[in-house]
Amino acid sequence: MIELDISFISGKLWVTTKIWNNNLNKLSAIDMLFDTGATMTTIDVATANRSGISLKNAEKIAIRGIGGTVQGHLITIKEFWLGGLNIGTIAAHVIPFSVDSEVQAVLGMNVLKGFKTTIDLLHKTEDGLGAIFLEPIFDINTIDTLDTFMPRTSRFGIWNAEQSSELPIEKINT
């Protein structure tokens, strides 16, 4: 079971993740909007650059969202950490976010689908804001590596709602 402390900023639910930074050759923390309505984990171009994610050889794609269609990139993140668990390699989109957006990254369903999720707003943490508990519904001893990862077919690759009839969300305590 993974426990992620949560933050509320401007009424949005945030968690801290870690990704492999190719420039620094170590993990970098990224605060992500926890968004079960987002199909894919998505990172802003500037955040991707700071995190050592190169778009040079990334596949260019058109991404449809609530605000229309934008040009972006499909990338592969070598290591993605939730709490103390390395879930392995994941696919993500990189797009230019609005200059005035407080959101720099979104944790989407391509990752969240792998977990039974409980949001507990009464759980006591240091800052008293509650926690998200993620129970893996996959074998944590078998993760995709960069060598074996396929963005369109691997566990944390591209996801669409037709692939799952149930969202892995248990309940919300208030």
PyMOL commands that set and color helices and strands:
alter all, ss='L'
color gray80, all
select helices_A, chain A and resi 45-50+109-112+161-163
alter helices_A, ss='H'
color red, helices_A
select strands_A, chain A and resi 2-5+7-9+12-21+26-34+42-44+59-65+68-82+85-95+105-107+115-120+131-136+169-173
alter strands_A, ss='S'
color yellow, strands_A
deselect
rebuild
show_as cartoon
